Amino acid sequence: MIFKTNKLSRVVCGALPLAACTALTANAQLEEIVVTAQKRQESMQQVPIAVSAITGQYIENQNITNLSGLNNTLPNVQINTFSNSPDSAVFTIRGVGVNDADPYVGTTVSVVVDGAVVGVNTAALLSLFDIERVEVLRGPQGTLFGANTTGGVINVITKQPTGEYGGEAQVTAGEHGRLDANLAYNFPINENWAGKVSLLHTSHDGYFSNTLNGTDLGSTDVTSLRGYLKYTGDNYDATVKAQYVRSRNGSQTNLNISDSSMILFEQGRTSDEPRFRRGQSAGVPDQNDRDTYSLTLTQNFMTDIGDITAITDYRQYDHDLFSDDDATIHQWLQTHREVDHYQFSQEIRNTMDISDNIELLVGVYGLYQEYELDQEGQLDGFFPGLSQPQTQEQENWSASLFAQTYIDITDRLQFQLGIRYSHEETEATSTTAQYLALGRPAEFGDRPTMADVIALQPQLVVSGEDEWDNVGYKIGLDYQLTDQVMVYGYHARGFKSGGFVGRIAIPQDIGPFDTEFLDTWEVGMKSDLFDNRVRLNLAAFYNEYEDMQVVQNLTLASGANSSTIQNAGEAHSQGVEMELTAYATDDLVFNLAVAYLDSEYDKYDTLAPDLNNPAAGPVPTDLSGNPLMNAPRWSGNVSATYTVPIGAGEGRFFLQTTHASEKFSNFTAYPQEKVGEITLVNARVSWTPDSDRWTLGVYGRNLADKEYLAQRQWFFPSFGIASMGPPREVGVDFKFNW
């Protein structure tokens, strides 16, 4: 096989800020980056898909604590949080993503950690200390990574045990009470066994001030303990990784941007401009507690029939969140959510050489998920004493068979074909009710069994059960024009399975909704030019949606809340992406990433509020021509890194600007849901002695202290909400290794 990675050597990338990270050599050339984007080790420049690789060194130098810090640094990749659920990631790649926190919504961009899928968006904003690299795969990855990857995959690889004594520690202190303390320690046990322990902690006081009493809101306090035990034999190795994450954060900090025509408008507020002030009523705890547990066993067998990999994974999280959704000092709209979720997955795959020019990967994958959600809403802003309890229970299991083959037609031309068959079954039960407390405000725990509480309607209980069979595939060619330039093209069909809605107001809300399909055509070029001093990667794509699933969060005038998922008839997106890394001199490196995206619904008849008559509630609406959510037309970044000897060591100066043009953050694309363009400036200065044992740095993020809205949603006629991006943060960090 001409493109096998066992002919490449692993490179430890330097602290360069773009996805196409590099390592300096004696003559300042760009080095190969080894990735596992196709579940085999190979040079990033020979992977025939749009993939970016971000090293742990880059993450540390940028003082990024979780995946959201990568927003707008990669072409056509948006990483946000849901406005009223700060632990839930909103990943959107090339206009493909979901925008809801509940587990039943599923994902279109999967987060994969050391080969194991994180099945839900909640808890997907992973801590990024002690990370080897993050690979971002743009476009459908269904043949190798399964359903729910129509947008792409964020593939996280942690640093594995080295088998030698040693470790690293890092302390960071910054504005807003930022304090991070991280430690990783490797140790050998004997010639076959090695271990490792990582302790990660990040915290800050919160950016928001409560207009009720001046206290801070939106604090973060996350501690993670991760342990590894690795066995290495002649033809077998195995790694067990266990992790516990304890989050004791403040509750969500959305803003109320309602206008005077809406039910939950706050008198005296005259503007929806960005601001780090909001109200939180005295009766709502500032609490967002989450405990996450995971256990992963990875086994590799070298056999006569191929290289076999088995990955067994268990994950569980328990979530207890209070939120003041109206963001005022009044008790108008508050929510208490308790979620218990767990999943178990098993993958077994075998990579074998069929002949000198044919490699075949075959595998089987199974996933079981189960969750329960108990949600209580206080709706006094709609009617004094009104409350709405809702529950969700869902079980889901899926199984799939997949295969992908690589055929070297000539020494330079390679053919690729992949296919995946999946079967999925889901059982769901959702309930909703409305109660009224007589003569007092609503309280969490109100039930009609209480003397002063009555039921306004019988509890609605709706159940559903269904199954889906789907096939995804990929077919492509790549051609090595020269030793430095490779071109490729492929067509892939991905899918996101159907399912049931969890948060309902009327029986038909539960669904089921149908499978969505996405066909992608992509062509691209990867090149290392001018004696490996310039790396230029280009990609152009066209996406065509069929039965696109769209989450519709609707709050009715009565206060009843549902989150129906409907299948839009058709949609498309198209665009181009460029990533450039270049040495201007042996000490100065420039990086540029630019992306263009055009997207819209081609056919979408649905229910949506009428702006001319909001009180009428949702009415039949044609949304064709609207852009997709979280899909800015232009995005990207430019940066420079200058390395220079200073005294008995090395100084490094880094400056970066990121940009995203305006976008809409809800499916209705109302003018009130438009997020303006966002341009941010980040920088870092550091010094490392010749011994390379420690580094002292000063960093700044959002140096211009730009105040901006990151998400906006408009729920006519009830209220509008928005989330803020982080303010300026300046701090220092110290890293030591031994």
Steps between C-alpha positions, in 0.01 A plus 500: 500500500665823391334727759547292814591695808745243628735658246464834683650618824291670767572870539452694822353826369625831624284772649352628177145628509321363196362156429790426264741517791867457435827408666816698443802319361856619452415652161151616600290261294145387560482143627245226448206484738378148577124466554247219544214666313432178305563268797851429379815703551594705196638838403240777519617613156402161353152475657248562218255701709497846657661445840676735740727385782552715810775403739494501878786750488281746309216451748729565797658807340158648428373427854191332361321306774246313285390447142298824484828694498562370145202692361578681172858370490420227245338538156118480514500370859275664760518389866250669731282417799122491520367829642347352816716189544868598528627141527352403164712535189357636175731366229430620146721407205420635153155602623424152636416488871232486769404767751340334801624360828275198552648152431218392266614756241814300427801642316607582148861560605631221722769541761723192514752461784772238459278313256182508714195707400359755747134441423344833604582871479480545876846452649658512154697821573797297616789631704802528273802467730724199439371458145721361223291660225149579381410397145204679344353309204269709284223329304312170549703228675226238520684202351771497767340688791134407461169684498463854633822623335344678201685818591827340598700367793709659773754229576684556829813298579634527854866453590563133572735351765865525398637217715762736650509709817408858427220748482387854450321760708333823400355788701302785345365813669301770327224757518154422637656272762631255242710229663605176330721235655586192293733206561589189297740232626633193316656201672621153396388190689718241324614437144143421388289725718481879525270745673402863493289738709369842392333755726329796335333799664362821354295772665396862472260728688263572213470795265149614594365719776154437649291818486314374809792514742824552305631146546697319228319260269625235258787359703695192393647234729600180319735229630592189304698194602621268223698179546664262251636147525674366190633154414736447204591153374652363182180482296249652738450821695215625714421828673240561769403863553270610783380856549285695744396861437343708777333825390360744754426796280265791525174481308451629147544869421281571200370854448138608464479687166118512481340810353194682635260285295600181682357351817826486698625847407689667783375856559774759505731310266528690176765308306609146418866604472758257645551541872643300788208582728184297544248420768460179693210480743568414862312168485724338236827341618809591299567131442611287208639172637617215280689178574638306205657153508664308219696179459668403171688182412698506174661177375721449194584154365756431227388174339551301182162620374566869564531768766193476728386786723229465766370808688261451793355814659259589782389857573259650750409848612264639763390859454317736739439846352297798614446784254333838515392507136337845499829653626328759721465545875133394465371145538368471146657193341727262693601141431644211701640211292630168630651260245640149540666365188718202425631323193697189413677445168713230342700518180708223342682559174767323298741657252658255259708494183307307237789534253795727439271777381172441688433580864164415659352622829191318630320542829194479720369762742227502764367778724240497779374824658246568771402822670239651729425870526279663762431866427290746697412845371365795699290710261380788720582749225218349292254457789576533874540157663531308170747210478577236237670173595631285214682168486685306232609138493672351198688182417694469179721231356671475165723251323696541180731318263757698303780453251743726320757403241800680354627384160822628347413502130846633419790629705326839510128431456295359790132396500295503821163339566310477829156383611314475831169335585330606824195378688358716779208461742357759739236487773378828649251630755440870559264669743385856559249668730399845624420580862383819669592606853217702656589833654878462480787472246585163352761286674709209382324186622144631464255213451117481504520283810583819690207692652572826318586352156258395227558326165402713202501192274553127545860392468582428136689171458615403151717204400656388176715220362659470157802368314708614204731330249740721308799467268775756457788484258803679361686472169808699407829535315824672594796561274856592595582758230854539631681404818375831645145531358199270541151557358184311597128478450218300656126459537362396840147433623451539872193482719365592843251245629141579583372524856246636743460844658536519876354841591138515384198728535253300288497124417615538138819678614658166590528386138678293392706718270664337199861432409685786333744437216790709380683454170838671477726553201847628584817568302825622646874541482772451761850627436837566663686748278827690472722244667230430763489861618139558388199277565186577301181295532181575305152344503174574317173324586130478427253358755147392411254424780196277483246501789729722707416482872440846650452557873211741560488643851152650533362678807129570469313798644374269777858429609484143370836397357582243237806414297359334192739361239368523145652387174562789263446384144829603344804715573847555361833659586810561295833661562877510477772476765867590505771436759848645452813471715818670380846585627573863415841448663645217706361673811170643375199286407172629359174306509183576312164321494213632289158344437201600289156343555168546320201309642121506495184296535371409155166365621372546854131529592450513874334678791656823624381816676360777281694822564197707402275320749713327765202432726353265239766244583684283244342510152585318173814663362724450197864538611659408167780742420598544866866432582593205720574560868849602617627530143696825453584575138864578584717373785864436577811632670846635433794474737875537527753332727849646546768303682824673603792427739476709817779460753558136590174391346235554235218751478185439304257773392157407368223722359168380358182653361184290452193608306148382421247695298137538606283192539161386629485280809146365461312324221247783460774754407303797633686834494512481881692170471787638296840489671731774375850445371758412763870588479727413794871549571707255706868510592767326707862566594709227661859419593662158535859445625747290303436210736140487368385405850253782555315780321363829629236673293264798491182463295203705394172392342252744347757774557272773361243404768228467239154445646296287264199269487590145400145358470154661465160328505155654472199312641199703388290617676668401826860620524840524335830374637866536408837383625815709534850417385780515761650844579869587491722279711866570571709269713825316562584132484792286612578153369761260634596156374733236636 
